[in-house]
Amino acid sequence: MSRHRLLESSVVVDEMVSVRELHDETWSLIGRVAYDGERVGIVHNGKVAVVLVDVADFEVLESYENERDLIALRAARSSDDGTRLLLHDLSEELGG
Protein backbone atom coordinates (compact mmCIF):
# COMPACT_ATOMS: atom_id res chain seq x y z
CA MET A 1 0.00 0.00 0.00
CA SER A 2 1.53 3.34 -0.97
CA ARG A 3 0.98 6.35 1.21
CA HIS A 4 0.74 9.94 0.03
CA ARG A 5 2.49 12.70 1.96
CA LEU A 6 0.61 15.94 1.54
CA LEU A 7 2.78 18.83 0.40
CA GLU A 8 1.30 21.42 2.73
CA SER A 9 1.57 19.35 5.90
CA SER A 10 3.05 16.28 7.51
CA VAL A 11 -0.20 14.32 7.05
CA VAL A 12 0.23 10.94 5.37
CA VAL A 13 -2.82 9.29 3.83
CA ASP A 14 -3.43 6.18 1.78
CA GLU A 15 -5.80 7.91 -0.61
CA MET A 16 -7.22 11.33 -1.28
CA VAL A 17 -10.83 11.68 -2.47
CA SER A 18 -13.00 14.65 -3.28
CA VAL A 19 -16.11 15.54 -1.34
CA ARG A 20 -18.11 14.29 -4.35
CA GLU A 21 -16.36 10.90 -4.21
CA LEU A 22 -17.00 10.77 -0.46
CA HIS A 23 -20.68 11.30 -1.12
CA ASP A 24 -20.78 8.61 -3.80
CA GLU A 25 -18.60 6.05 -1.98
CA THR A 26 -19.25 6.65 1.73
CA TRP A 27 -19.76 3.05 2.82
CA SER A 28 -16.88 1.73 0.76
CA LEU A 29 -14.51 4.30 2.25
CA ILE A 30 -15.76 3.64 5.78
CA GLY A 31 -15.12 -0.07 5.31
CA ARG A 32 -11.60 0.51 4.03
CA VAL A 33 -10.82 2.78 6.96
CA ALA A 34 -12.47 0.58 9.61
CA TYR A 35 -11.34 -2.84 8.39
CA ASP A 36 -8.19 -2.21 6.35
CA GLY A 37 -6.78 0.60 8.49
CA GLU A 38 -6.49 2.98 5.54
CA ARG A 39 -6.31 6.72 6.10
CA VAL A 40 -8.38 8.64 3.59
CA GLY A 41 -7.95 12.38 3.06
CA ILE A 42 -11.08 14.23 1.98
CA VAL A 43 -10.22 17.03 -0.44
CA HIS A 44 -12.33 20.19 -0.64
CA ASN A 45 -11.39 23.08 -2.93
CA GLY A 46 -8.08 21.41 -3.73
CA LYS A 47 -6.95 20.99 -0.11
CA VAL A 48 -7.33 18.16 2.36
CA ALA A 49 -10.06 19.27 4.75
CA VAL A 50 -10.35 16.16 6.94
CA VAL A 51 -8.82 12.72 7.25
CA LEU A 52 -10.81 9.57 8.01
CA VAL A 53 -8.94 7.31 10.43
CA ASP A 54 -9.87 4.12 12.24
CA VAL A 55 -10.70 3.97 15.95
CA ALA A 56 -7.25 2.67 16.90
CA ASP A 57 -5.56 5.68 15.30
CA PHE A 58 -8.07 8.01 16.94
CA GLU A 59 -7.39 6.47 20.36
CA VAL A 60 -3.65 7.02 19.88
CA LEU A 61 -4.32 10.64 19.00
CA GLU A 62 -6.55 11.08 22.06
CA SER A 63 -3.88 9.54 24.29
CA TYR A 64 -1.26 11.88 22.86
CA GLU A 65 -3.50 14.92 23.37
CA ASN A 66 -4.29 13.88 26.94
CA GLU A 67 -0.58 13.54 27.71
CA ARG A 68 0.13 16.99 26.25
CA ASP A 69 -2.72 18.46 28.31
CA LEU A 70 -1.34 16.87 31.47
CA ILE A 71 2.13 18.27 30.78
CA ALA A 72 0.64 21.75 30.20
CA LEU A 73 -1.41 21.51 33.41
CA ARG A 74 1.64 20.53 35.45
CA ALA A 75 3.63 23.41 33.96
CA ALA A 76 0.83 25.88 34.71
CA ARG A 77 0.54 24.66 38.29
CA SER A 78 4.29 24.88 38.86
CA SER A 79 4.39 28.51 37.67
CA ASP A 80 1.23 29.57 39.54
CA ASP A 81 2.09 32.17 42.16
CA GLY A 82 -1.39 32.05 43.71
CA THR A 83 -2.37 35.54 42.61
CA ARG A 84 -5.97 35.82 41.49
CA LEU A 85 -7.82 38.67 39.79
CA LEU A 86 -11.55 39.10 40.23
CA LEU A 87 -13.63 39.74 37.13
CA HIS A 88 -14.89 43.00 38.64
CA ASP A 89 -11.31 44.22 39.17
CA LEU A 90 -10.30 43.22 35.64
CA SER A 91 -13.29 45.07 34.21
CA GLU A 92 -12.33 48.22 36.10
CA GLU A 93 -8.70 47.84 35.04
CA LEU A 94 -9.79 47.60 31.39
CA GLY A 95 -12.00 50.67 31.74
CA GLY A 96 -15.30 48.86 31.79
C-alpha positions, -999 to +999 in steps of 0.1 A: +000+000+000+015+033-010+010+064+012+007+099+000+025+127+020+006+159+015+028+188+004+013+214+027+016+193+059+030+163+075-002+143+071+002+109+054-028+093+038-034+062+018-058+079-006-072+113-013-108+117-025-130+146-033-161+155-013-181+143-043-164+109-042-170+108-005-207+113-011-208+086-038-186+061-020-193+067+017-198+031+028-169+017+008-145+043+023-158+036+058-151-001+053-116+005+040-108+028+070-125+006+096-113-028+084-082-022+063-068+006+085-065+030+055-063+067+061-084+086+036-079+124+031-111+142+020-102+170-004-123+202-006-114+231-029-081+214-037-070+210-001-073+182+024-101+193+047-103+162+069-088+127+073-108+096+080-089+073+104-099+041+122-107+040+159-072+027+169-056+057+153-081+080+169-074+065+204-036+070+199-043+106+190-066+111+221-039+095+243-013+119+229-035+149+234-043+139+269-006+135+277+001+170+263-027+185+283-013+169+315+021+183+308+006+217+302-014+215+334+016+205+354+036+234+340+008+259+347+005+247+383+043+249+389+044+285+377+012+296+395+021+322+422-014+320+437-024+355+426-060+358+415-078+387+398-115+391+402-136+397+371-149+430+386-113+442+392-103+432+356-133+451+342-123+482+361-087+478+350-098+476+314-120+507+317-153+489+318 
